[in-house]
Amino acid sequence: MKFKNFLFFILIGCSAFVLFFFISFPIIKILSNGGFDFIITGLRDKELLRSIYLTIYASAFATFFGILLGIPTGYILAKFEFPLKSVVEAIIDIPVVIPHTAAVIALLTILGKHFFIGKMFNMIGIRFINESAGIIIAMTYVSIPFLINHVKEGFKHLDPELENVSRSLGANSFTTFVRILIPSVKSNIFAGSTMMWARGISEFGAIIIIAYNPKIISTLIYERFETSGLKSSSPAVAFLLLIIILIFLFLRIITNRRKD
């Protein structure tokens, strides 16, 4: 029996090691290519720095809009039953599962100048094709399901007595929602926002159709790879990976502290 347990732990340990090696080795390899000269190269590359700034800025704005819209939506899906609820939930998940090139083409049918929504935005000076607004709206569209689903799960597991006690003490529905329920699912909001922001940073397929320019980091890396090959694009990839690793290491530390 002890031998079988030992064999089991060896098996799962080897599986975990293979997976970790599969994920980590390409990252280690590209970061170690040519030493750490890519840091100096990246800091001197103004085009790269602009694209990283735009990527982080746009994904942060997309996440902000996601929080405003996703928290109420997650609450409704968690707490209320209504006809065709399963259909609504399935539609919300569609941007995640379909090719993002297809998703943004569908989005463009309502944001183009021939549809009334596109006309309304155009009248107030907001355009989406090859504009930062297009990048933000595309990131929001393809990544907001992550936030909604995290928030929905948080609200589902809340004790219903929280709302009942709050209302019995005289608080209205809005006050209860803002001051009691949202703080109670802040870890879900944080996790969902992080996932949405990360998905926005990594987006490529949707962005390249709606806004090839100005370039976010994924578009710039693709362009450099297509025009000059692996040698030209690798320093940009390494510089981006280093920034992302530092950001997510920081977020992971915050998350673990919240759990403690």
PyMOL commands that set and color helices and strands:
alter all, ss='L'
color gray80, all
select helices_A, chain A and resi 2-32+37-44+46-79+85-97+100-111+116-123+132-156+161-168+173-184+186-202+205-210+217-228+230-259
alter helices_A, ss='H'
color red, helices_A
deselect
rebuild
show_as cartoon
